[in-house]
Amino acid sequence: MPWWVLNVFLDLIEQEKFSQAKIFTIFSDRKFLKTDKWEIEIVTALPSWLNRLFLKFSHKKWIIASVLDYRNLMFFYKILMKILSQKIKKYNSPKVVISSFAIAKNLEFCKKDYKWKFKPITYLYLHSPMQYIRSHHEEYLQKLSWYKLKIFKYITPKLQKRDQQYTNFDQVNTNSQYTSDLAKKVYGIDSEVKYPKVNEHFFWQNISNNIQNYYIYVGRLVRFVKELDKIIHLFNENKEPLLIMWSGPDEEYLKSITKWNIIFIWRISDPQEKMKIIQNSKWLINITKESFGLVTAESLLLWVPVFAYNDWASPELIDEKSWILVPDKKHQTLVDFFNQFKDKKWDRELISRNIKNKLSYK
């Protein structure tokens, strides 16, 4: 489960005051989710032995790792979601809370023509319609190769058709106005915007008097969606110092294409240390097509400007006084905009004030 989805999920658990809850997911890197109050069991659609196998090979270079990559599970979504639905049915919960950025919304009892007797109250928090088969479809076609590309082309229309059948929810919230509009367009679903909760510690940080000569990327280490390979090529050329924080399945490849000025610092477990590293940076680099942008919001709260893509939910959160908005992700565009703004003096107090005002009304 991606960490930003996990943060929202923890907030939902806290709001619902679930004391006897279970978490259901296709694949997980842990058996329990621990909070300050509870230890919640995680149930996977994959059998335990197969879940462990996928986890074992998640960061390996071996050829078999390309097969046992959790991202390949999308080819089996239909059967995996049926298995997950049956497991939830056995638990017989009166209410099911769904935090979905891909396939989680497609539970059998959320189908238009649902026929089971078991019908819990369903609350959907939608981060985005399934990006792989919609908004990021062309990017996947460009980056997949060999048998994966053939399977992806074959299965995408089937996934799109099936995904649109799951619209039977009692309540729907979305993480931005952009996502709300998209949910209406794709699914015909009406929803209320509810921005993800940002950790309150980010709201009370003082401005840094120790801005250092480095830029920072925070997020999964993947070529798809996050476009980290394009960011690396940008910094390979401009020779500016870049810190890359987090981990992910493309870590080894991304390390192989970096030059001396780029440093991977993996995950930082101490929240204060993480905030300090971001706060002392010159900019956050994030050219993702964001359906909200939690890292962007956190960085702006820490008085840090953001180099971002001028589309999706990003312009909804901030304006030109808070970051650089690039019109496309072509290499020369990224180079030109970086050079144009690298010496700009930012009003960091205004940056923090603007994002606090934006987040306060949702």
Secondary structure, 3 states (H helix, E strand, C coil): CCHHHHHHHHHHHHHHCCCCCEEEECCCCCCEEECCCCEEEEEECCCHHHHHHHHHCCCCCCHHHHHCCHHHHHHHHHHHHHHHHHHHHHHCCCEEEEEECCCCCCCHHHECCCCCCCCCEEEEEECCCCHHHCCCHHHHHHHCCHHHHHHHHHHHHHHHHHHCCECCCCEEEECCHHHHHHHHHHHCCCCEECCCCCCHHHHHCCCCCCCCCCEEEECCCCCCCCCHHHHHHHHHHHCCCEEEECCCCCHHHHHHCCCCCEEEEECCCCHHHHHHHHHCCCCEEECCCCCCCHHHHHHHHCCCCEEEECCCCHHHHCCCCCEEEECCCCHHHHHHHHHHHCCCCCCHHHHHHHHHHHHHCC
